[in-house]
Amino acid sequence: MFEWYEMSESQALQVARPLVLVFDAAPKQVEAYRHIFLAMDVEMRAPENAEQLRTQAIETQAAMLLIDAAVSQPDAFQLINSLKADKRIAHIPVVLVTSGFSDRRLKLYPALESAVEILPKPFEIEQFFALIKFYLQQYRYRRIVDQIGDKSEGSIIESDTEALLALDAEGKILFANYAAECILRGRSRFLVGKYMESMLDEPVPALVSHWQEHPIKTVTGKEQILQIDSATLWRADGEPIHAKFAAIPLFEQEEIRHVIAFRETKETRESKEKIASLSHSDTITGLPTRVRFQELMDKLLQKARQRNHYCAILHVDLDHFRNLNESLGHEIGDQLLVQVTARIKQLIRREDVVGRMESDEFVIAMGYIEQPENAGLVARKLVDRLREPYLLRGHEIYSSASVGIAIFPQSGDSVDVLIKNAKTATHRAKVLGRSTYQYFTVEMNKELAYRLRTEFELRKALEKQELLVSLRPVVDVAKGRVMAYTVALQWPHAKRGLLEAAEFASVAEDAGLSADLCKWQWQKGLSLARQQQVKDNEPHVLIISASQAFLSQEDIVPWLIQAVKDAHIDPARIVVALAEGVTMTREQATVETLLTLRKQGFEFAIDEFGTGFASLQMLRRIPFSAVVLSDALVSGLGNQRTEDAIVDGILYLAKQLGLQVLAPGVSNEQQAAFLQLRGACWQSGAYVEERIAQPDYVEATWEFPGASL
């Protein structure tokens, strides 16, 4: 497990002059730092941008990074998130200089706050000197310890799994590497100076150290390495962990006399789960589970009945959480849940109770409110706070939440009924577009029943392969020629007739069927496109949609490449229309999937363009070549000035960016003429299909004699 060799005194002295990298946008402050570090005989560099900072940190393995919170492009917290996700430099200490603890981002990103040293300004120069001297000392120990380990698998200092603690002759911690900080949940500034005994024994250390009689000291004092396969260590927050560790003596080193190397074992999680099952607390967030929450809520209801006042249950459901888990993994998903928990706690009162129901669902019990409207005020704050970005291990994740509210006594008289009705209200919030809140009403029960029945029927239709896939022509009206086909998905419902995909897309997403529907659409669409290509004796562009869930599937890239190859279609003629959920994401895994497909020749279009501003942000990260206008905008052309103005603006922007525009759902001559006049010549819809289906149709520039513009 651990391979070591002892270091000679000469090796220990080979420690380079420390280097500090300062990233600050204010030249005067940079110059002030330069004078301070010069007086301390410390080399200082001031990278001009974030990329230079990262490069220099990797190349020099600097003693520390000093970053001012006021820097932008990227934001300081985004930058730190990215740096801490890079294993090559995650171990380098970061000091974040802020304008004070009033910076709301400290509350928004608690995980990052715990990973850096916060230094509010203005600061006492003595305080700054003490801080810098500490980290320079840690740098010296870091360089010494890094020369100890086996280099065959890279630096042991950079490891995020093998934790190291360097001890002096008295058993006090002199140095903790990055893995030790992560596993013990304490920065080195907290760990250094503590006795190792306090982490090995019960978390009630003796008043006076007995290190000289400790078994570790006894064994290593005989120049022997002590290895223990299973031991309990205590973290900085008082929680136990199971670990495998080794204690190595260093007799030729004056300061560092022992190195403790340890790794956390899987027993820790199993133990936590067992404890959680007994204590009714969630293993990830520490919140009460459903059973415990119901007990606590029942007590609040009893008080409400006695005192005749309102109570409220808020049901919080994270939007698109399943997609995130599938694309980035459960570890990132767990971290997101922890941050969501922290944000919720910041917005509720101390007497309120919050619990975790299922994977992505939380419940909040407000035991006393003066008016039902008060619950809505809290729900609005929750919706706003939970849609702010999350910074997790180099990923900038945009999520959101839908909230349902049930009021006691109007919405129910028992805990079970109130939770059920709050969930029903959440479903309604999702139907209305997500990232909003709704109060429960009796009518919602009927709507939920209808939605659940639709979900059941859709699942059966998919299993029986009853969903229809067809190609719809896209005509360049400037030439009167079919240039592309869109792949349409429809559901022939027994009672409601032929349903377009937009009519059941939200149900499919909530039911976890979105990926399966997309896969079916791609399989059938590619087959039809191949047949059409043979029939026309010429290739056409194929426009086909892809959801977030579809693109998050494992091995989706090779599957798509092979599917297109089997259909004998050039990937350069495939335009992947990305739904809004995909274009809003900044998850690195999703971006990498799209960039990989682009290298294979696939083109991309933003679907439903014009429904929000989130799509515009992605134009800088993904090489889009086209935009597909929203059906709703096209249908309103000529009837409402607002739609006309919005489409005018979108078309102007697309032209400036060199993007092809597709206008779907064109239903009349007026709309077609309006779009053609403004350069949107690729059109599809009922009007387009009727016109090219005429027996005497000839390919030529379309004219619109009946349109009034």
LINMO-V731954 format. One record per helix or strand of 3 or more residues. SS is the DSSP state (helix for helix, strand for strand). FROM is the first residue (numbers start at 1). LEN is the number of residues. If there is no record, write none. Layout:
ss = {SS	SS}
from = {FROM	FROM}
len = {LEN	LEN}
//
This chain:
ss = {helix	strand	helix	strand	helix	strand	helix	strand	helix	helix	strand	helix	helix	strand	strand	helix	helix	helix	helix	helix	strand	strand	strand	helix	helix	strand	helix	helix	strand	strand	helix	strand	strand	strand	helix	strand	helix	strand	strand	strand	helix	helix	helix	strand	helix	helix	helix	strand	helix	helix	strand	helix	strand	helix	helix	strand	helix	helix}
from = {9	19	27	43	50	64	76	93	105	110	117	125	151	163	172	178	188	197	211	215	226	240	258	267	290	310	321	330	353	361	372	390	395	400	415	437	443	467	481	497	501	505	514	541	548	556	571	574	580	588	603	614	626	631	641	660	669	686}
len = {4	5	13	3	11	5	9	6	4	4	4	22	3	5	5	7	4	4	3	6	9	10	7	13	18	10	8	18	6	9	15	3	3	9	17	3	21	10	13	4	3	6	23	6	4	11	3	5	5	12	7	5	4	5	17	4	9	7}
//
